[in-house]
Amino acid sequence: MGFRSLKESLDTTAGGRLIFHVFGALAEFEREIIRERTMAGLESARARGRHGGRPRALDEGKAKLVRRLKDESEHSVEEICEMLGISRSTLLMRRFRKAFGRSFAGARYRAIAGCIAS
């Protein structure tokens, strides 16, 4: 059993397989060139001080302010979030990251496992 295209005159004979392999090699080569250019562009941007991704809503300065306001116990979490223009989930995510490291998915799992174990 084999493949034969009636319009392009391609088939799975030795010559047809050769053409498929050549096209595949060209596609792989093109993909690798795109990857190299992308990596060079990202490295160039880093050298200029640019970093990709969404800006953080809660930087270190705001985090210290949150801690201070929370320690004073005069404001609720909702009031603090409203003052700083952040959502409650942003504040909670920061606490998870600090407690469990960068991986939020892992933090959620450990938090849920901790609640179940308690």
RODREN-916012 format. One record per atom (N, C-alpha, C): residue number from 1; residue in three letters; atom name; x, y, z. Coordinates in Angstrom, 3 decimals. Example, Ala and Ser with C-alpha at 12.3 -4.5 7.8 and 13.67 -1.06 7.14 Angstrom:
<rs>
> 1 / ALA / N / 13.190 / -5.690 / 7.800
> 1 / ALA / CA / 12.300 / -4.500 / 7.800
> 1 / ALA / C / 13.200 / -3.300 / 7.800
> 2 / SER / N / 12.850 / -2.250 / 7.080
> 2 / SER / CA / 13.670 / -1.060 / 7.140
> 2 / SER / C / 12.900 / 0.030 / 7.870
</rs>
This chain:
<rs>
> 1 / MET / N / 0.840 / -1.157 / 0.000
> 1 / MET / CA / 0.000 / 0.000 / 0.000
> 1 / MET / C / 0.899 / 1.237 / 0.000
> 2 / GLY / N / 0.515 / 2.244 / -0.728
> 2 / GLY / CA / 1.319 / 3.455 / -0.820
> 2 / GLY / C / 0.443 / 4.668 / -1.000
> 3 / PHE / N / 1.099 / 5.804 / -1.120
> 3 / PHE / CA / 0.412 / 7.076 / -1.300
> 3 / PHE / C / 0.721 / 7.596 / -2.692
> 4 / ARG / N / -0.305 / 8.157 / -3.339
> 4 / ARG / CA / -0.074 / 8.763 / -4.644
> 4 / ARG / C / -1.002 / 9.968 / -4.795
> 5 / SER / N / -0.409 / 11.151 / -4.977
> 5 / SER / CA / -1.181 / 12.368 / -5.191
> 5 / SER / C / -1.388 / 12.524 / -6.683
> 6 / LEU / N / -2.628 / 12.678 / -7.086
> 6 / LEU / CA / -2.933 / 12.774 / -8.512
> 6 / LEU / C / -2.606 / 14.155 / -9.064
> 7 / LYS / N / -2.700 / 15.196 / -8.249
> 7 / LYS / CA / -2.461 / 16.557 / -8.733
> 7 / LYS / C / -0.977 / 16.926 / -8.730
> 8 / GLU / N / -0.242 / 16.558 / -7.677
> 8 / GLU / CA / 1.163 / 16.970 / -7.554
> 8 / GLU / C / 2.144 / 15.944 / -8.104
> 9 / SER / N / 1.697 / 14.840 / -8.525
> 9 / SER / CA / 2.549 / 13.756 / -9.039
> 9 / SER / C / 3.550 / 13.289 / -7.991
> 10 / LEU / N / 3.099 / 13.178 / -6.750
> 10 / LEU / CA / 3.936 / 12.633 / -5.688
> 10 / LEU / C / 3.416 / 11.253 / -5.327
> 11 / ASP / N / 4.323 / 10.382 / -4.978
> 11 / ASP / CA / 3.928 / 9.054 / -4.538
> 11 / ASP / C / 4.943 / 8.553 / -3.518
> 12 / THR / N / 4.792 / 7.334 / -3.064
> 12 / THR / CA / 5.698 / 6.797 / -2.052
> 12 / THR / C / 6.725 / 5.850 / -2.662
> 13 / THR / N / 7.030 / 6.077 / -3.890
> 13 / THR / CA / 8.157 / 5.340 / -4.465
> 13 / THR / C / 9.432 / 5.954 / -3.914
> 14 / ALA / N / 10.569 / 5.448 / -4.312
> 14 / ALA / CA / 11.848 / 5.954 / -3.802
> 14 / ALA / C / 11.985 / 7.453 / -4.059
> 15 / GLY / N / 11.616 / 7.916 / -5.235
> 15 / GLY / CA / 11.710 / 9.341 / -5.558
> 15 / GLY / C / 10.748 / 10.179 / -4.732
> 16 / GLY / N / 9.534 / 9.682 / -4.508
> 16 / GLY / CA / 8.547 / 10.400 / -3.700
> 16 / GLY / C / 8.980 / 10.515 / -2.255
> 17 / ARG / N / 9.532 / 9.424 / -1.710
> 17 / ARG / CA / 10.022 / 9.470 / -0.331
> 17 / ARG / C / 11.179 / 10.453 / -0.204
> 18 / LEU / N / 12.033 / 10.505 / -1.208
> 18 / LEU / CA / 13.149 / 11.450 / -1.199
> 18 / LEU / C / 12.616 / 12.885 / -1.133
> 19 / ILE / N / 11.612 / 13.205 / -1.931
> 19 / ILE / CA / 11.038 / 14.552 / -1.931
> 19 / ILE / C / 10.444 / 14.873 / -0.556
> 20 / PHE / N / 9.706 / 13.912 / 0.050
> 20 / PHE / CA / 9.145 / 14.133 / 1.378
> 20 / PHE / C / 10.247 / 14.403 / 2.405
> 21 / HIS / N / 11.337 / 13.661 / 2.328
> 21 / HIS / CA / 12.442 / 13.859 / 3.267
> 21 / HIS / C / 13.100 / 15.215 / 3.058
> 22 / VAL / N / 13.261 / 15.624 / 1.821
> 22 / VAL / CA / 13.858 / 16.933 / 1.536
> 22 / VAL / C / 12.963 / 18.041 / 2.093
> 23 / PHE / N / 11.654 / 17.954 / 1.846
> 23 / PHE / CA / 10.729 / 18.956 / 2.381
> 23 / PHE / C / 10.762 / 18.975 / 3.907
> 24 / GLY / N / 10.811 / 17.808 / 4.515
> 24 / GLY / CA / 10.882 / 17.727 / 5.970
> 24 / GLY / C / 12.164 / 18.353 / 6.507
> 25 / ALA / N / 13.290 / 18.092 / 5.836
> 25 / ALA / CA / 14.566 / 18.660 / 6.263
> 25 / ALA / C / 14.553 / 20.183 / 6.121
> 26 / LEU / N / 13.961 / 20.687 / 5.047
> 26 / LEU / CA / 13.864 / 22.133 / 4.850
> 26 / LEU / C / 12.981 / 22.772 / 5.932
> 27 / ALA / N / 11.878 / 22.133 / 6.280
> 27 / ALA / CA / 10.994 / 22.657 / 7.316
> 27 / ALA / C / 11.715 / 22.673 / 8.663
> 28 / GLU / N / 12.461 / 21.620 / 8.967
> 28 / GLU / CA / 13.206 / 21.560 / 10.219
> 28 / GLU / C / 14.285 / 22.638 / 10.253
> 29 / PHE / N / 14.975 / 22.841 / 9.143
> 29 / PHE / CA / 16.001 / 23.880 / 9.039
> 29 / PHE / C / 15.388 / 25.264 / 9.259
> 30 / GLU / N / 14.247 / 25.530 / 8.613
> 30 / GLU / CA / 13.584 / 26.819 / 8.754
> 30 / GLU / C / 13.153 / 27.053 / 10.204
> 31 / ARG / N / 12.632 / 26.037 / 10.846
> 31 / ARG / CA / 12.203 / 26.149 / 12.244
> 31 / ARG / C / 13.388 / 26.462 / 13.152
> 32 / GLU / N / 14.523 / 25.835 / 12.902
> 32 / GLU / CA / 15.712 / 26.074 / 13.707
> 32 / GLU / C / 16.237 / 27.501 / 13.508
> 33 / ILE / N / 16.171 / 28.012 / 12.289
> 33 / ILE / CA / 16.582 / 29.402 / 12.017
> 33 / ILE / C / 15.677 / 30.372 / 12.789
> 34 / ILE / N / 14.375 / 30.128 / 12.780
> 34 / ILE / CA / 13.430 / 30.977 / 13.516
> 34 / ILE / C / 13.753 / 30.946 / 15.005
> 35 / ARG / N / 14.043 / 29.753 / 15.524
> 35 / ARG / CA / 14.372 / 29.620 / 16.946
> 35 / ARG / C / 15.645 / 30.395 / 17.291
> 36 / GLU / N / 16.680 / 30.287 / 16.473
> 36 / GLU / CA / 17.931 / 31.001 / 16.722
> 36 / GLU / C / 17.714 / 32.506 / 16.710
> 37 / ARG / N / 16.941 / 33.000 / 15.756
> 37 / ARG / CA / 16.678 / 34.437 / 15.676
> 37 / ARG / C / 15.882 / 34.913 / 16.881
> 38 / THR / N / 14.917 / 34.122 / 17.314
> 38 / THR / CA / 14.118 / 34.483 / 18.487
> 38 / THR / C / 14.994 / 34.559 / 19.720
> 39 / MET / N / 15.848 / 33.570 / 19.912
> 39 / MET / CA / 16.734 / 33.560 / 21.081
> 39 / MET / C / 17.703 / 34.734 / 21.043
> 40 / ALA / N / 18.227 / 35.069 / 19.861
> 40 / ALA / CA / 19.136 / 36.213 / 19.728
> 40 / ALA / C / 18.399 / 37.508 / 20.054
> 41 / GLY / N / 17.157 / 37.634 / 19.609
> 41 / GLY / CA / 16.364 / 38.824 / 19.907
> 41 / GLY / C / 16.082 / 38.972 / 21.391
> 42 / LEU / N / 15.758 / 37.861 / 22.058
> 42 / LEU / CA / 15.507 / 37.895 / 23.501
> 42 / LEU / C / 16.772 / 38.258 / 24.276
> 43 / GLU / N / 17.902 / 37.723 / 23.852
> 43 / GLU / CA / 19.170 / 38.031 / 24.510
> 43 / GLU / C / 19.537 / 39.499 / 24.313
> 44 / SER / N / 19.292 / 40.006 / 23.111
> 44 / SER / CA / 19.551 / 41.414 / 22.825
> 44 / SER / C / 18.670 / 42.313 / 23.691
> 45 / ALA / N / 17.405 / 41.943 / 23.846
> 45 / ALA / CA / 16.489 / 42.722 / 24.678
> 45 / ALA / C / 16.944 / 42.699 / 26.136
> 46 / ARG / N / 17.386 / 41.536 / 26.624
> 46 / ARG / CA / 17.876 / 41.442 / 27.996
> 46 / ARG / C / 19.092 / 42.338 / 28.211
> 47 / ALA / N / 19.966 / 42.385 / 27.199
> 47 / ALA / CA / 21.156 / 43.230 / 27.293
> 47 / ALA / C / 20.777 / 44.704 / 27.384
> 48 / ARG / N / 19.633 / 45.080 / 26.803
> 48 / ARG / CA / 19.148 / 46.461 / 26.867
> 48 / ARG / C / 18.310 / 46.716 / 28.118
> 49 / GLY / N / 18.189 / 45.692 / 28.970
> 49 / GLY / CA / 17.441 / 45.843 / 30.211
> 49 / GLY / C / 15.961 / 45.574 / 30.092
> 50 / ARG / N / 15.528 / 44.987 / 29.009
> 50 / ARG / CA / 14.108 / 44.684 / 28.810
> 50 / ARG / C / 13.841 / 43.246 / 29.229
> 51 / HIS / N / 12.709 / 43.034 / 29.869
> 51 / HIS / CA / 12.305 / 41.689 / 30.267
> 51 / HIS / C / 10.886 / 41.456 / 29.801
> 52 / GLY / N / 10.606 / 40.272 / 29.320
> 52 / GLY / CA / 9.281 / 39.954 / 28.824
> 52 / GLY / C / 8.329 / 39.606 / 29.952
> 53 / GLY / N / 7.082 / 39.488 / 29.598
> 53 / GLY / CA / 6.074 / 39.078 / 30.563
> 53 / GLY / C / 5.268 / 40.242 / 31.100
> 54 / ARG / N / 4.252 / 39.892 / 31.820
> 54 / ARG / CA / 3.366 / 40.890 / 32.402
> 54 / ARG / C / 4.027 / 41.535 / 33.618
> 55 / PRO / N / 3.901 / 42.850 / 33.778
> 55 / PRO / CA / 4.484 / 43.504 / 34.958
> 55 / PRO / C / 3.794 / 43.021 / 36.234
> 56 / ARG / N / 4.543 / 42.951 / 37.306
> 56 / ARG / CA / 3.984 / 42.506 / 38.574
> 56 / ARG / C / 3.085 / 43.592 / 39.154
> 57 / ALA / N / 1.958 / 43.176 / 39.693
> 57 / ALA / CA / 1.026 / 44.113 / 40.312
> 57 / ALA / C / 1.488 / 44.480 / 41.714
> 58 / LEU / N / 2.252 / 43.606 / 42.340
> 58 / LEU / CA / 2.677 / 43.815 / 43.723
> 58 / LEU / C / 4.197 / 43.723 / 43.792
> 59 / ASP / N / 4.880 / 44.875 / 43.719
> 59 / ASP / CA / 6.331 / 44.885 / 43.799
> 59 / ASP / C / 6.765 / 44.876 / 45.273
> 60 / GLU / N / 8.062 / 44.922 / 45.515
> 60 / GLU / CA / 8.571 / 44.829 / 46.893
> 60 / GLU / C / 8.102 / 45.995 / 47.757
> 61 / GLY / N / 8.060 / 47.193 / 47.181
> 61 / GLY / CA / 7.606 / 48.356 / 47.946
> 61 / GLY / C / 6.174 / 48.212 / 48.412
> 62 / LYS / N / 5.299 / 47.795 / 47.494
> 62 / LYS / CA / 3.898 / 47.580 / 47.858
> 62 / LYS / C / 3.760 / 46.424 / 48.846
> 63 / ALA / N / 4.589 / 45.409 / 48.699
> 63 / ALA / CA / 4.522 / 44.256 / 49.606
> 63 / ALA / C / 4.877 / 44.676 / 51.032
> 64 / LYS / N / 5.899 / 45.527 / 51.179
> 64 / LYS / CA / 6.263 / 46.014 / 52.513
> 64 / LYS / C / 5.130 / 46.848 / 53.107
> 65 / LEU / N / 4.503 / 47.672 / 52.258
> 65 / LEU / CA / 3.384 / 48.485 / 52.710
> 65 / LEU / C / 2.211 / 47.607 / 53.153
> 66 / VAL / N / 1.956 / 46.534 / 52.397
> 66 / VAL / CA / 0.892 / 45.599 / 52.768
> 66 / VAL / C / 1.181 / 44.993 / 54.136
> 67 / ARG / N / 2.420 / 44.549 / 54.338
> 67 / ARG / CA / 2.790 / 43.946 / 55.619
> 67 / ARG / C / 2.600 / 44.935 / 56.773
> 68 / ARG / N / 3.037 / 46.189 / 56.543
> 68 / ARG / CA / 2.922 / 47.203 / 57.584
> 68 / ARG / C / 1.446 / 47.486 / 57.912
> 69 / LEU / N / 0.634 / 47.653 / 56.864
> 69 / LEU / CA / -0.788 / 47.917 / 57.078
> 69 / LEU / C / -1.472 / 46.733 / 57.761
> 70 / LYS / N / -1.074 / 45.529 / 57.383
> 70 / LYS / CA / -1.672 / 44.327 / 57.967
> 70 / LYS / C / -1.285 / 44.209 / 59.443
> 71 / ASP / N / -0.011 / 44.530 / 59.755
> 71 / ASP / CA / 0.458 / 44.451 / 61.146
> 71 / ASP / C / -0.236 / 45.472 / 62.037
> 72 / GLU / N / -0.608 / 46.629 / 61.468
> 72 / GLU / CA / -1.296 / 47.657 / 62.255
> 72 / GLU / C / -2.707 / 47.206 / 62.639
> 73 / SER / N / -3.259 / 46.277 / 61.911
> 73 / SER / CA / -4.600 / 45.728 / 62.160
> 73 / SER / C / -5.706 / 46.779 / 62.139
> 74 / GLU / N / -5.487 / 47.894 / 61.460
> 74 / GLU / CA / -6.510 / 48.927 / 61.355
> 74 / GLU / C / -7.334 / 48.775 / 60.085
> 75 / HIS / N / -6.798 / 48.033 / 59.119
> 75 / HIS / CA / -7.455 / 47.911 / 57.821
> 75 / HIS / C / -7.715 / 46.445 / 57.504
> 76 / SER / N / -8.835 / 46.210 / 56.848
> 76 / SER / CA / -9.132 / 44.844 / 56.405
> 76 / SER / C / -8.341 / 44.563 / 55.126
> 77 / VAL / N / -8.288 / 43.298 / 54.743
> 77 / VAL / CA / -7.596 / 42.897 / 53.516
> 77 / VAL / C / -8.225 / 43.602 / 52.315
> 78 / GLU / N / -9.547 / 43.685 / 52.291
> 78 / GLU / CA / -10.240 / 44.333 / 51.181
> 78 / GLU / C / -9.858 / 45.806 / 51.082
> 79 / GLU / N / -9.744 / 46.497 / 52.236
> 79 / GLU / CA / -9.355 / 47.910 / 52.228
> 79 / GLU / C / -7.926 / 48.085 / 51.736
> 80 / ILE / N / -7.055 / 47.219 / 52.180
> 80 / ILE / CA / -5.646 / 47.292 / 51.733
> 80 / ILE / C / -5.568 / 47.092 / 50.231
> 81 / CYS / N / -6.278 / 46.094 / 49.733
> 81 / CYS / CA / -6.267 / 45.823 / 48.292
> 81 / CYS / C / -6.823 / 47.003 / 47.505
> 82 / GLU / N / -7.869 / 47.624 / 48.014
> 82 / GLU / CA / -8.470 / 48.769 / 47.327
> 82 / GLU / C / -7.506 / 49.958 / 47.327
> 83 / MET / N / -6.808 / 50.188 / 48.444
> 83 / MET / CA / -5.849 / 51.299 / 48.523
> 83 / MET / C / -4.714 / 51.137 / 47.518
> 84 / LEU / N / -4.252 / 49.899 / 47.361
> 84 / LEU / CA / -3.099 / 49.649 / 46.491
> 84 / LEU / C / -3.482 / 49.323 / 45.060
> 85 / GLY / N / -4.774 / 49.166 / 44.811
> 85 / GLY / CA / -5.213 / 48.873 / 43.447
> 85 / GLY / C / -4.871 / 47.467 / 42.993
> 86 / ILE / N / -4.907 / 46.516 / 43.925
> 86 / ILE / CA / -4.644 / 45.118 / 43.580
> 86 / ILE / C / -5.851 / 44.293 / 43.988
> 87 / SER / N / -5.949 / 43.103 / 43.438
> 87 / SER / CA / -7.058 / 42.230 / 43.800
> 87 / SER / C / -6.664 / 41.375 / 45.004
> 88 / ARG / N / -7.673 / 40.827 / 45.637
> 88 / ARG / CA / -7.450 / 39.955 / 46.792
> 88 / ARG / C / -6.632 / 38.724 / 46.372
> 89 / SER / N / -6.923 / 38.207 / 45.183
> 89 / SER / CA / -6.197 / 37.015 / 44.729
> 89 / SER / C / -4.710 / 37.320 / 44.517
> 90 / THR / N / -4.369 / 38.551 / 44.101
> 90 / THR / CA / -2.955 / 38.925 / 43.952
> 90 / THR / C / -2.248 / 38.864 / 45.291
> 91 / LEU / N / -2.911 / 39.371 / 46.300
> 91 / LEU / CA / -2.335 / 39.351 / 47.638
> 91 / LEU / C / -2.185 / 37.928 / 48.156
> 92 / LEU / N / -3.216 / 37.105 / 47.960
> 92 / LEU / CA / -3.141 / 35.718 / 48.414
> 92 / LEU / C / -2.089 / 34.934 / 47.650
> 93 / MET / N / -1.955 / 35.200 / 46.338
> 93 / MET / CA / -0.956 / 34.494 / 45.544
> 93 / MET / C / 0.443 / 34.826 / 46.044
> 94 / ARG / N / 0.654 / 36.078 / 46.413
> 94 / ARG / CA / 1.950 / 36.484 / 46.948
> 94 / ARG / C / 2.258 / 35.698 / 48.222
> 95 / ARG / N / 1.258 / 35.534 / 49.079
> 95 / ARG / CA / 1.468 / 34.776 / 50.310
> 95 / ARG / C / 1.780 / 33.321 / 50.017
> 96 / PHE / N / 1.095 / 32.724 / 49.021
> 96 / PHE / CA / 1.380 / 31.343 / 48.636
> 96 / PHE / C / 2.802 / 31.206 / 48.118
> 97 / ARG / N / 3.204 / 32.136 / 47.252
> 97 / ARG / CA / 4.552 / 32.053 / 46.682
> 97 / ARG / C / 5.605 / 32.176 / 47.772
> 98 / LYS / N / 5.397 / 33.074 / 48.694
> 98 / LYS / CA / 6.368 / 33.251 / 49.766
> 98 / LYS / C / 6.440 / 32.003 / 50.638
> 99 / ALA / N / 5.295 / 31.393 / 50.900
> 99 / ALA / CA / 5.254 / 30.220 / 51.767
> 99 / ALA / C / 5.752 / 28.957 / 51.071
> 100 / PHE / N / 5.427 / 28.795 / 49.781
> 100 / PHE / CA / 5.698 / 27.524 / 49.112
> 100 / PHE / C / 6.645 / 27.611 / 47.925
> 101 / GLY / N / 7.198 / 28.755 / 47.616
> 101 / GLY / CA / 8.096 / 28.885 / 46.474
> 101 / GLY / C / 7.369 / 29.385 / 45.241
> 102 / ARG / N / 8.042 / 29.365 / 44.088
> 102 / ARG / CA / 7.520 / 29.958 / 42.858
> 102 / ARG / C / 6.316 / 29.231 / 42.283
> 103 / SER / N / 6.262 / 27.940 / 42.414
> 103 / SER / CA / 5.231 / 27.164 / 41.733
> 103 / SER / C / 3.890 / 27.319 / 42.418
> 104 / PHE / N / 2.992 / 28.085 / 41.800
> 104 / PHE / CA / 1.683 / 28.301 / 42.391
> 104 / PHE / C / 0.852 / 27.025 / 42.342
> 105 / ALA / N / 0.971 / 26.256 / 41.262
> 105 / ALA / CA / 0.206 / 25.010 / 41.164
> 105 / ALA / C / 0.603 / 24.078 / 42.302
> 106 / GLY / N / 1.897 / 23.991 / 42.565
> 106 / GLY / CA / 2.367 / 23.172 / 43.670
> 106 / GLY / C / 1.893 / 23.716 / 45.006
> 107 / ALA / N / 1.859 / 25.043 / 45.120
> 107 / ALA / CA / 1.408 / 25.673 / 46.352
> 107 / ALA / C / -0.061 / 25.368 / 46.599
> 108 / ARG / N / -0.860 / 25.440 / 45.537
> 108 / ARG / CA / -2.285 / 25.127 / 45.684
> 108 / ARG / C / -2.461 / 23.688 / 46.133
> 109 / TYR / N / -1.696 / 22.790 / 45.522
> 109 / TYR / CA / -1.801 / 21.378 / 45.891
> 109 / TYR / C / -1.423 / 21.183 / 47.353
> 110 / ARG / N / -0.303 / 21.791 / 47.770
> 110 / ARG / CA / 0.142 / 21.628 / 49.156
> 110 / ARG / C / -0.831 / 22.281 / 50.134
> 111 / ALA / N / -1.412 / 23.419 / 49.740
> 111 / ALA / CA / -2.381 / 24.092 / 50.597
> 111 / ALA / C / -3.626 / 23.218 / 50.775
> 112 / ILE / N / -4.092 / 22.637 / 49.678
> 112 / ILE / CA / -5.258 / 21.770 / 49.750
> 112 / ILE / C / -4.929 / 20.517 / 50.559
> 113 / ALA / N / -3.747 / 19.962 / 50.335
> 113 / ALA / CA / -3.344 / 18.771 / 51.075
> 113 / ALA / C / -3.233 / 19.095 / 52.563
> 114 / GLY / N / -2.747 / 20.314 / 52.888
> 114 / GLY / CA / -2.642 / 20.730 / 54.278
> 114 / GLY / C / -4.001 / 20.882 / 54.923
> 115 / CYS / N / -4.970 / 21.395 / 54.151
> 115 / CYS / CA / -6.329 / 21.546 / 54.684
> 115 / CYS / C / -6.968 / 20.182 / 54.928
> 116 / ILE / N / -6.691 / 19.245 / 54.051
> 116 / ILE / CA / -7.266 / 17.907 / 54.192
> 116 / ILE / C / -6.635 / 17.203 / 55.397
> 117 / ALA / N / -5.320 / 17.383 / 55.561
> 117 / ALA / CA / -4.615 / 16.715 / 56.647
> 117 / ALA / C / -5.016 / 17.294 / 58.004
> 118 / SER / N / -5.413 / 18.566 / 58.047
> 118 / SER / CA / -5.784 / 19.215 / 59.324
> 118 / SER / C / -7.095 / 18.706 / 59.854
</rs>
